[in-house]
Amino acid sequence: MQNGRYEVLETIGSGATSRVDKARDTVIGRTVALKTFLRSMNQGTAYEYFLREAQIVGQLNHPSIVGLYDVGLEEHGATYLVMEYVAGNTLETRLAQGAIPFQKACAWGADLASALARAHSAGIIHGDVKPANILVTEEGKVKLGDFGIARYSTQVSGSGTLKGTPAYLSPEQIHGLEQNARSDLFSLGVVLYEMVTGKRPFDGTSIGAVCAQILHAVPEPPSRQDPGISPALDKIMALCLAKDPANRYASGEDLARELYPLARRTAQPVGRPVPRSWLSRPIPPLSARVVWTAAVLAVVIGALVPAARALRGWFSIPPAPPAIALALAPKAPESLLSYAAQLQIAESQPDPSPAPPEPVRPAKNEPKTARRAASGVKSRSAAAPSTPVAVDLPQVNLPLRAPSEAAAENALTESRRGELEIEILTQTTDGTLAVFADRELLFTQSLRAADHNKPLRLQHALAPGSHQLRVALYRPDKSLQAEKEGLGEIRAAADNKLLIRVARHTKLFLKHDTSLEVIWPAASPASTADAAPAGKAVSRAAAAPSQFPR
């Protein structure tokens, strides 16, 4: 060495173009790495250019870049570099042991991308980013060495070939095109892929096969090789390893900005072991206590199964009864035939005996309207020499009448008919509503098209007088869900309203139930026990007959 300043302590490694020694600076007293190029370079234009490049690299100050302290020329013409000595191994040696943990690999990749960004901003292209040129310190940090000076010194020395492993070359390097910052990012992407997966993305048995893969093959996403790798890294790898430099990251800062969040997101604390899956843990021997505890738990669970089924049966909705055909409504019994029908049948029968007919007396519990109707039948029966006979209405064959008599009777019937106005307010859209009068079906209405805020209004012609009305709600499977029955008074030329409300409420905090509320037209108290809620509805109708209380 010139002036004997650097004392060689030991040789670290050597290659075809250079040798690296561990040396000591006798002036300052620090340990340095001395890299000597085996080919000589005489002083002149080439050496001056080499010194300018060294001055630029020497100004790079970054924690992930190996520092350059000095350059020189030996007595026999060989050039040398005095660099920072890093105690540790190369990344190539570390990768021989297997893949790097995901978070640490992302942190190292981000640090190297930041170092390249610092060099690119100074106009320095590394040109040979590979694990052998990356040092891992004893503290677990990475440093990038051998910047463009090594590549430049090889080219000016007359070698004419690019040394190194071809698996880390960029496509433009293989084509012999000019390199730029994005070429270094491609090589760094290959290194990062190998760190997280333990495999090179482009590999083969020959240099030609490796170069063909670099130019044409698309590597498999890292997350498919290892489920522990975040899928977010797949997108980063695709951008780094793009064949066209224009499709890669524009700078190392952009790549570092994507990698640092992945390194911090799920990073484990220092010294804390990564928890393993319980499937990979050894099964300890079972003690007698554990066996007895498992047996007792099995018995308890077996006893709880019938109890759970019983509770489910207790609180579940009972099965629906057999489907009821709405169109086949039951016929009215003889006792419920209207007095007008009985009178019509009585007038059509011959008089078997001259004895006067007995007056029809209504029951004590019948409403006053029924008593008035009964008295009206009595007066007409006294004038006609016939006796009322209760006959099943569908089996009576009425005699033919003259056209004039039939027309007069139809006019009288039309004058006595009334209009039943039906108003339906529903809170549900499931099921079908049916209305019966004297056991005869008047109409059915599906609630599917109903609006909660707008009532349905229907009309149906019905003869004046008292009628036994029934409102039934059927489920979609045509099984009966709820019904109400009561007496209604239909008056000619009057406002006869039947108000129906289908309410939905929660029952026992476990299930929803649907109920009917009915206000009969000019109704008296219901005649059946199950119509008791209708009686309450009548009392409310006295105060507000137009609609249900909201």
C-alpha positions as CSV (number, residue, x, y, z in Angstrom):
1,M,0.0,0.0,0.0
2,Q,1.1,3.6,-0.5
3,N,3.0,4.8,2.5
4,G,2.1,1.6,4.3
5,R,-1.1,3.1,5.7
6,Y,-3.3,0.0,5.5
7,E,-2.2,-3.2,7.1
8,V,-3.8,-6.4,5.8
9,L,-5.0,-8.6,8.6
10,E,-6.8,-11.5,6.8
11,T,-8.4,-12.3,3.5
12,I,-12.2,-12.3,3.6
13,G,-12.9,-13.5,0.0
14,S,-11.6,-13.4,-3.6
15,G,-13.1,-13.6,-7.1
16,A,-12.1,-13.5,-10.7
17,T,-11.7,-9.7,-10.7
18,S,-11.1,-8.6,-7.1
19,R,-10.0,-9.7,-3.6
20,V,-11.4,-8.4,-0.3
21,D,-9.2,-8.3,2.8
22,K,-9.8,-7.2,6.4
23,A,-7.3,-4.5,7.1
24,R,-6.4,-1.8,9.7
25,D,-6.0,1.8,9.0
26,T,-2.6,2.6,10.8
27,V,-3.3,6.3,10.8
28,I,-6.8,6.3,12.3
29,G,-6.7,2.9,13.9
30,R,-10.0,1.6,12.6
31,T,-10.8,-1.7,10.9
32,V,-11.7,-1.4,7.2
33,A,-12.4,-3.7,4.3
34,L,-9.8,-3.4,1.5
35,K,-11.0,-4.4,-2.0
36,T,-8.2,-4.7,-4.5
37,F,-8.9,-5.2,-8.3
38,L,-6.6,-7.7,-9.8
39,R,-6.3,-6.0,-13.2
40,S,-4.0,-3.0,-13.4
41,M,-5.1,0.4,-14.4
42,N,-2.5,3.0,-15.5
43,Q,-2.9,6.6,-14.5
44,G,-4.7,8.5,-17.2
45,T,-8.2,9.3,-18.4
46,A,-9.6,6.0,-17.2
47,Y,-8.1,6.5,-13.7
48,E,-9.4,10.0,-13.5
49,Y,-12.9,8.9,-14.4
50,F,-12.6,6.2,-11.8
51,L,-11.7,8.8,-9.2
52,R,-14.7,11.0,-10.0
53,E,-17.0,8.0,-9.6
54,A,-15.4,7.2,-6.3
55,Q,-15.9,10.8,-5.1
56,I,-19.6,10.5,-5.9
57,V,-20.0,7.2,-4.1
58,G,-18.0,8.4,-1.2
59,Q,-20.6,11.2,-0.6
60,L,-23.4,8.7,-0.2
61,N,-24.4,8.7,3.4
62,H,-27.1,6.2,4.3
63,P,-27.4,3.6,7.1
64,S,-28.1,0.8,4.5
65,I,-25.1,1.6,2.3
66,V,-21.5,0.4,2.9
67,G,-19.5,3.6,3.3
68,L,-16.5,4.3,1.0
69,Y,-13.5,5.9,2.8
70,D,-10.6,6.0,0.3
71,V,-9.4,4.9,-3.1
72,G,-5.9,4.5,-4.4
73,L,-3.4,3.0,-6.9
74,E,-0.8,0.4,-5.9
75,E,2.7,0.6,-7.1
76,H,2.2,-2.1,-9.8
77,G,-0.9,-0.3,-11.1
78,A,-3.8,-2.1,-9.3
79,T,-6.6,0.1,-8.0
80,Y,-8.1,-0.5,-4.5
81,L,-11.1,0.7,-2.5
82,V,-11.1,1.3,1.3
83,M,-14.6,0.6,2.6
84,E,-16.5,0.3,5.8
85,Y,-16.0,-3.1,7.5
86,V,-19.2,-4.9,8.3
87,A,-19.0,-7.7,10.8
88,G,-21.3,-10.5,9.8
89,N,-22.3,-12.6,6.7
90,T,-23.7,-11.9,3.3
91,L,-27.3,-12.3,2.5
92,E,-26.3,-15.1,0.2
93,T,-25.0,-17.1,3.2
94,R,-28.2,-16.3,5.2
95,L,-30.5,-17.5,2.3
96,A,-28.7,-20.8,2.2
97,Q,-30.4,-21.6,5.6
98,G,-33.9,-20.9,4.2
99,A,-36.5,-18.1,3.7
100,I,-36.5,-15.0,5.8
101,P,-39.5,-14.3,8.1
102,F,-42.1,-12.3,6.2
103,Q,-42.0,-9.1,8.3
104,K,-38.2,-9.0,8.4
105,A,-37.9,-9.7,4.7
106,C,-40.2,-6.7,4.0
107,A,-38.2,-4.5,6.4
108,W,-34.9,-5.5,4.7
109,G,-36.4,-4.9,1.2
110,A,-37.7,-1.5,2.3
111,D,-34.2,-0.5,3.7
112,L,-32.5,-1.6,0.5
113,A,-35.0,0.3,-1.7
114,S,-34.4,3.4,0.4
115,A,-30.6,2.9,-0.1
116,L,-31.1,2.6,-3.9
117,A,-33.2,5.7,-3.9
118,R,-30.4,7.7,-2.2
119,A,-27.9,6.4,-4.8
120,H,-30.2,7.1,-7.7
121,S,-30.7,10.7,-6.6
122,A,-27.0,11.1,-6.8
123,G,-26.9,9.7,-10.3
124,I,-25.3,6.3,-9.3
125,I,-26.7,3.1,-10.7
126,H,-25.6,0.0,-8.8
127,G,-26.0,-2.5,-11.7
128,D,-25.3,-5.6,-9.7
129,V,-27.9,-6.0,-6.9
130,K,-27.7,-9.5,-5.6
131,P,-27.5,-11.3,-2.2
132,A,-23.7,-11.6,-2.5
133,N,-23.4,-7.8,-2.5
134,I,-25.7,-7.4,0.5
135,L,-24.2,-7.6,4.0
136,V,-26.2,-8.6,7.1
137,T,-24.8,-7.1,10.3
138,E,-24.6,-8.7,13.7
139,E,-27.5,-6.4,14.8
140,G,-29.8,-7.8,12.1
141,K,-29.5,-4.9,9.6
142,V,-28.6,-5.0,5.9
143,K,-26.1,-2.9,4.0
144,L,-25.7,-2.6,0.2
145,G,-22.2,-2.6,-1.1
146,D,-20.2,-2.7,-4.4
147,F,-21.9,0.2,-6.2
148,G,-21.2,1.2,-9.8
149,I,-17.4,1.6,-9.2
150,A,-16.9,-2.2,-9.3
151,R,-18.9,-2.5,-12.5
152,Y,-17.1,0.5,-14.1
153,S,-13.7,-0.8,-13.1
154,T,-14.4,-4.1,-14.7
155,Q,-15.6,-2.5,-17.9
156,V,-12.6,-0.1,-18.3
157,S,-10.2,-2.9,-17.4
158,G,-11.1,-4.6,-20.7
159,S,-13.0,-7.7,-19.4
160,G,-16.0,-6.8,-21.6
161,T,-18.4,-9.2,-19.8
162,L,-20.7,-8.8,-16.9
163,K,-19.8,-11.1,-14.1
164,G,-22.2,-12.4,-11.5
165,T,-25.2,-14.7,-11.2
166,P,-27.6,-14.2,-14.2
167,A,-30.7,-14.9,-12.1
168,Y,-30.7,-11.3,-10.8
169,L,-30.2,-9.6,-14.1
170,S,-32.9,-7.3,-15.6
171,P,-34.3,-7.9,-19.1
172,E,-32.6,-4.8,-20.4
173,Q,-29.2,-6.0,-19.1
174,I,-29.7,-9.3,-21.0
175,H,-30.6,-7.3,-24.2
176,G,-27.5,-5.1,-23.6
177,L,-29.6,-1.9,-23.3
178,E,-28.8,1.1,-21.2
179,Q,-29.6,0.6,-17.5
180,N,-31.4,3.0,-15.2
181,A,-32.9,3.1,-11.7
182,R,-35.7,0.7,-12.6
183,S,-33.1,-1.9,-13.6
184,D,-31.9,-1.9,-10.0
185,L,-35.4,-2.2,-8.7
186,F,-36.0,-5.3,-10.9
187,S,-32.9,-7.0,-9.4
188,L,-34.1,-6.0,-5.9
189,G,-37.5,-7.5,-6.7
190,V,-35.7,-10.8,-7.4
191,V,-33.9,-10.6,-4.1
192,L,-37.1,-9.8,-2.2
193,Y,-38.9,-12.7,-3.8
194,E,-36.1,-15.1,-2.8
195,M,-36.1,-13.7,0.8
196,V,-39.9,-14.3,1.4
197,T,-40.2,-17.7,-0.4
198,G,-36.7,-19.2,-0.2
199,K,-36.8,-19.8,-4.0
200,R,-35.6,-17.7,-6.9
201,P,-38.4,-16.6,-9.3
202,F,-36.2,-17.3,-12.3
203,D,-34.1,-20.5,-12.2
204,G,-32.8,-23.1,-14.6
205,T,-30.1,-25.6,-15.4
206,S,-28.3,-23.2,-17.7
207,I,-27.6,-19.5,-18.3
208,G,-29.8,-19.6,-21.4
209,A,-32.7,-21.1,-19.6
210,V,-32.5,-18.5,-16.8
211,C,-32.3,-15.7,-19.3
212,A,-35.3,-17.0,-21.2
213,Q,-37.4,-17.1,-18.0
214,I,-36.4,-13.6,-17.1
215,L,-37.5,-12.4,-20.6
216,H,-40.8,-14.4,-20.9
217,A,-41.9,-16.2,-17.8
218,V,-44.2,-14.8,-15.1
219,P,-43.3,-16.1,-11.6
220,E,-46.0,-17.6,-9.4
221,P,-47.3,-15.1,-6.7
222,P,-45.6,-15.6,-3.4
223,S,-48.9,-16.0,-1.4
224,R,-49.6,-19.2,-3.4
225,Q,-46.4,-20.8,-2.3
226,D,-46.8,-19.8,1.4
227,P,-50.2,-19.0,3.0
228,G,-48.4,-16.9,5.6
229,I,-47.4,-14.4,3.0
230,S,-49.7,-11.4,2.7
231,P,-51.5,-11.2,-0.7
232,A,-50.6,-7.5,-0.7
233,L,-47.0,-8.6,-1.6
234,D,-48.2,-10.2,-4.8
235,K,-49.0,-6.8,-6.3
236,I,-45.6,-5.4,-5.2
237,M,-43.8,-8.4,-6.8
238,A,-45.8,-8.0,-10.0
239,L,-44.7,-4.3,-10.3
240,C,-41.0,-5.0,-9.4
241,L,-40.7,-7.9,-11.9
242,A,-42.5,-6.3,-14.8
243,K,-40.8,-7.0,-18.2
244,D,-41.3,-3.4,-19.4
245,P,-39.3,-0.9,-17.2
246,A,-42.2,1.6,-17.7
247,N,-44.5,-0.7,-15.7
248,R,-42.2,-0.9,-12.7
249,Y,-41.9,1.4,-9.7
250,A,-40.6,4.8,-10.7
251,S,-38.3,5.1,-7.7
252,G,-37.0,3.2,-4.7
253,E,-39.0,5.5,-2.4
254,D,-42.2,4.3,-4.0
255,L,-41.2,0.7,-3.3
256,A,-40.1,1.4,0.2
257,R,-43.4,3.2,0.9
258,E,-45.3,0.0,0.0
259,L,-43.0,-2.4,2.0
260,Y,-42.7,-0.5,5.3
261,P,-46.4,-0.9,6.2
262,L,-46.2,-4.7,5.6
263,A,-43.2,-4.9,7.9
264,R,-45.0,-3.0,10.7
265,R,-48.5,-4.4,10.4
266,T,-48.1,-7.8,12.0
267,A,-44.5,-7.6,13.3
268,Q,-43.8,-9.7,16.4
269,P,-42.1,-8.1,19.4
270,V,-38.4,-8.7,19.8
271,G,-37.7,-11.9,21.7
272,R,-41.3,-13.1,21.6
273,P,-41.6,-16.5,19.9
274,V,-44.1,-16.8,17.1
275,P,-47.1,-18.9,18.4
276,R,-47.5,-22.2,16.7
277,S,-50.7,-23.8,15.6
278,W,-52.3,-26.1,18.2
279,L,-52.2,-28.9,15.6
280,S,-48.4,-28.9,15.5
281,R,-48.1,-29.1,19.3
282,P,-47.4,-32.4,20.9
283,I,-50.3,-34.1,22.7
284,P,-49.5,-34.6,26.4
285,P,-50.4,-37.9,28.0
286,L,-53.9,-38.0,29.4
287,S,-54.3,-38.3,33.2
288,A,-57.1,-40.2,34.9
289,R,-58.6,-36.9,36.0
290,V,-58.8,-35.6,32.5
291,V,-60.5,-38.9,31.4
292,W,-63.1,-38.7,34.1
293,T,-63.8,-35.0,33.4
294,A,-64.3,-35.8,29.7
295,A,-66.7,-38.7,30.6
296,V,-68.8,-36.5,32.9
297,L,-69.0,-33.8,30.2
298,A,-70.1,-36.3,27.7
299,V,-72.9,-37.5,30.0
300,V,-74.0,-33.9,30.7
301,I,-74.1,-33.0,27.0
302,G,-76.1,-36.2,26.2
303,A,-78.6,-35.2,28.9
304,L,-78.9,-31.7,27.5
305,V,-79.9,-32.8,24.0
306,P,-83.4,-34.1,25.0
307,A,-83.9,-31.0,27.2
308,A,-83.0,-28.8,24.3
309,R,-85.5,-30.6,22.0
310,A,-88.2,-30.3,24.6
311,L,-87.7,-26.6,25.0
312,R,-87.7,-26.2,21.2
313,G,-91.0,-28.1,21.0
314,W,-92.4,-26.0,23.9
315,F,-91.6,-22.6,22.3
316,S,-91.9,-23.5,18.6
317,I,-95.0,-22.7,16.6
318,P,-97.4,-25.8,16.4
319,P,-97.9,-27.4,13.0
320,A,-100.6,-25.9,10.8
321,P,-103.9,-27.7,10.7
322,P,-105.0,-29.3,7.4
323,A,-105.5,-26.9,4.5
324,I,-109.0,-25.4,4.3
325,A,-110.5,-24.8,0.9
326,L,-112.0,-21.3,1.1
327,A,-114.4,-21.9,-1.7
328,L,-116.1,-24.8,0.1
329,A,-117.6,-22.9,3.0
330,P,-120.0,-24.8,5.3
331,K,-123.7,-24.5,4.8
332,A,-125.9,-22.6,7.3
333,P,-127.9,-24.8,9.6
334,E,-131.7,-24.6,9.7
335,S,-131.6,-22.5,12.9
336,L,-129.6,-19.8,11.2
337,L,-131.7,-19.5,8.1
338,S,-132.8,-15.9,7.7
339,Y,-136.5,-15.2,8.4
340,A,-137.0,-13.9,4.9
341,A,-135.9,-17.2,3.5
342,Q,-138.2,-19.1,5.8
343,L,-141.1,-16.9,4.9
344,Q,-140.4,-17.4,1.2
345,I,-140.4,-21.2,1.6
346,A,-143.5,-21.1,3.7
347,E,-145.5,-19.1,1.1
348,S,-144.6,-21.7,-1.6
349,Q,-145.9,-24.7,0.4
350,P,-149.6,-25.8,0.2
351,D,-151.8,-25.5,3.3
352,P,-152.1,-29.0,4.8
353,S,-154.5,-27.9,7.6
354,P,-156.8,-25.0,8.2
355,A,-155.4,-24.6,11.7
356,P,-153.9,-21.2,12.3
357,P,-150.1,-21.1,12.5
358,E,-148.3,-20.7,15.8
359,P,-146.5,-17.4,16.1
360,V,-142.7,-17.5,15.9
361,R,-141.3,-16.4,19.2
362,P,-137.7,-15.3,19.3
363,A,-135.4,-16.4,22.1
364,K,-135.0,-14.3,25.2
365,N,-131.3,-13.6,24.5
366,E,-131.9,-12.6,20.9
367,P,-131.4,-8.9,20.1
368,K,-134.3,-6.5,19.6
369,T,-133.8,-6.4,15.9
370,A,-134.4,-10.2,15.8
371,R,-137.6,-9.7,17.9
372,R,-138.9,-7.1,15.4
373,A,-138.1,-9.4,12.5
374,A,-140.0,-12.2,14.3
375,S,-143.0,-10.0,14.9
376,G,-143.0,-9.0,11.2
377,V,-143.1,-12.7,10.2
378,K,-146.0,-13.3,12.5
379,S,-148.2,-10.6,11.0
380,R,-147.5,-11.8,7.5
381,S,-148.1,-15.4,8.4
382,A,-151.5,-14.6,9.9
383,A,-152.6,-13.1,6.6
384,A,-151.4,-16.1,4.6
385,P,-153.0,-19.6,5.2
386,S,-149.7,-21.4,5.4
387,T,-147.3,-22.8,8.0
388,P,-143.5,-22.0,8.0
389,V,-141.6,-25.1,7.4
390,A,-137.8,-25.3,8.0
391,V,-136.4,-26.9,4.8
392,D,-132.8,-27.1,3.7
393,L,-132.5,-24.2,1.3
394,P,-130.4,-25.9,-1.5
395,Q,-132.9,-28.9,-1.7
396,V,-136.1,-26.7,-2.3
397,N,-137.6,-26.7,-5.8
398,L,-139.5,-23.5,-6.0
399,P,-142.5,-23.3,-8.4
400,L,-142.3,-21.2,-11.5
401,R,-143.8,-17.8,-11.2
402,A,-145.2,-15.4,-13.7
403,P,-142.8,-12.8,-15.2
404,S,-144.7,-10.0,-13.7
405,E,-144.7,-11.5,-10.2
406,A,-140.9,-12.3,-10.5
407,A,-140.2,-8.7,-11.7
408,A,-142.1,-7.2,-8.8
409,E,-140.4,-9.5,-6.3
410,N,-136.9,-8.5,-7.7
411,A,-137.8,-4.9,-7.5
412,L,-138.9,-5.4,-3.9
413,T,-135.6,-7.3,-3.1
414,E,-133.4,-4.6,-4.7
415,S,-135.2,-1.9,-2.6
416,R,-134.5,-3.9,0.5
417,R,-130.8,-4.7,-0.2
418,G,-128.1,-2.8,1.6
419,E,-124.4,-2.2,0.9
420,L,-121.8,-3.7,3.3
421,E,-118.7,-1.5,3.2
422,I,-115.6,-3.3,4.4
423,E,-112.4,-1.5,5.4
424,I,-109.2,-3.6,6.1
425,L,-106.2,-2.2,7.8
426,T,-103.3,-4.7,8.1
427,Q,-99.8,-4.8,9.6
428,T,-98.8,-7.9,7.6
429,T,-98.8,-9.0,4.0
430,D,-98.9,-12.7,4.6
431,G,-102.1,-14.7,4.2
432,T,-105.6,-14.3,2.9
433,L,-108.6,-12.7,4.6
434,A,-112.1,-14.2,4.1
435,V,-115.6,-12.8,5.2
436,F,-118.6,-15.0,5.7
437,A,-122.3,-14.0,6.2
438,D,-124.7,-16.6,7.5
439,R,-122.1,-19.3,6.8
440,E,-121.9,-18.2,3.1
441,L,-118.6,-16.9,1.7
442,L,-118.8,-13.3,0.6
443,F,-115.3,-12.7,-0.7
444,T,-111.6,-13.4,-0.1
445,Q,-108.8,-10.8,-0.2
446,S,-105.1,-11.5,-0.4
447,L,-103.0,-9.2,1.9
448,R,-99.9,-9.4,-0.3
449,A,-100.8,-6.1,-2.1
450,A,-101.9,-4.3,1.0
451,D,-100.2,-1.1,2.3
452,H,-99.6,-0.7,6.0
453,N,-100.5,3.0,5.8
454,K,-103.5,2.8,3.5
455,P,-106.6,0.7,4.2
456,L,-108.3,-1.6,1.7
457,R,-111.9,-0.7,1.0
458,L,-114.4,-3.2,-0.5
459,Q,-118.2,-3.3,-1.0
460,H,-120.6,-6.2,-1.1
461,A,-124.4,-6.2,-1.4
462,L,-126.2,-7.8,1.5
463,A,-129.9,-8.1,2.4
464,P,-131.0,-5.8,5.2
465,G,-131.4,-7.4,8.6
466,S,-129.4,-9.3,11.1
467,H,-126.6,-11.5,9.8
468,Q,-124.2,-13.9,11.5
469,L,-120.8,-12.6,10.3
470,R,-117.5,-14.3,10.5
471,V,-114.0,-13.0,9.6
472,A,-111.2,-15.6,9.1
473,L,-107.5,-15.1,8.4
474,Y,-105.7,-18.0,6.6
475,R,-102.0,-18.5,6.2
476,P,-100.3,-18.8,2.8
477,D,-100.7,-22.6,3.1
478,K,-104.5,-22.1,3.5
479,S,-104.5,-23.2,7.1
480,L,-106.6,-21.2,9.6
481,Q,-104.7,-18.7,11.7
482,A,-107.3,-16.5,13.4
483,E,-111.0,-15.9,13.2
484,K,-113.8,-13.7,14.8
485,E,-117.5,-14.2,14.7
486,G,-120.4,-11.9,15.7
487,L,-123.8,-10.4,14.7
488,G,-124.1,-7.5,12.4
489,E,-127.1,-5.4,11.4
490,I,-127.5,-4.3,7.8
491,R,-129.8,-1.4,7.2
492,A,-131.1,-0.3,3.9
493,A,-129.8,3.1,2.6
494,A,-127.4,3.4,5.6
495,D,-123.7,3.4,6.2
496,N,-122.9,-0.3,7.1
497,K,-119.2,-0.6,7.8
498,L,-117.3,-3.7,8.8
499,L,-113.9,-2.6,10.1
500,I,-111.2,-5.2,10.2
501,R,-107.7,-4.8,11.6
502,V,-104.9,-7.4,11.2
503,A,-102.4,-6.7,14.1
504,R,-99.0,-8.3,14.5
505,H,-97.3,-8.3,17.9
506,T,-94.6,-10.2,19.8
507,K,-95.8,-13.1,22.0
508,L,-93.7,-14.1,25.1
509,F,-90.7,-12.3,23.5
510,L,-90.0,-15.4,21.5
511,K,-92.2,-15.4,18.4
512,H,-94.6,-13.1,16.5
513,D,-98.3,-13.6,16.6
514,T,-101.1,-12.2,14.4
515,S,-104.5,-11.2,15.8
516,L,-107.8,-9.9,14.4
517,E,-109.8,-6.9,15.7
518,V,-113.2,-6.5,14.2
519,I,-115.9,-3.8,14.5
520,W,-119.2,-5.2,13.3
521,P,-121.8,-3.0,11.5
522,A,-124.3,-1.6,14.1
523,A,-123.4,-4.7,16.1
524,S,-124.9,-5.9,19.4
525,P,-122.7,-7.9,21.8
526,A,-121.2,-11.0,20.3
527,S,-123.1,-14.2,20.7
528,T,-120.2,-16.5,21.0
529,A,-117.4,-16.8,23.6
530,D,-114.6,-16.4,21.2
531,A,-116.1,-13.1,19.9
532,A,-115.3,-11.4,23.2
533,P,-112.6,-9.2,21.7
534,A,-115.2,-8.0,19.2
535,G,-117.3,-6.7,22.0
536,K,-114.4,-4.5,23.1
537,A,-114.1,-3.4,19.5
538,V,-117.8,-2.3,19.5
539,S,-117.3,-0.1,22.5
540,R,-114.5,1.6,20.8
541,A,-116.6,2.0,17.6
542,A,-119.1,4.0,19.6
543,A,-116.5,6.7,20.1
544,A,-114.8,6.4,16.7
545,P,-116.9,4.4,14.3
546,S,-114.8,5.4,11.2
547,Q,-111.5,3.6,12.0
548,F,-109.5,1.8,14.5
549,P,-107.5,3.7,17.1
550,R,-103.9,4.1,16.0
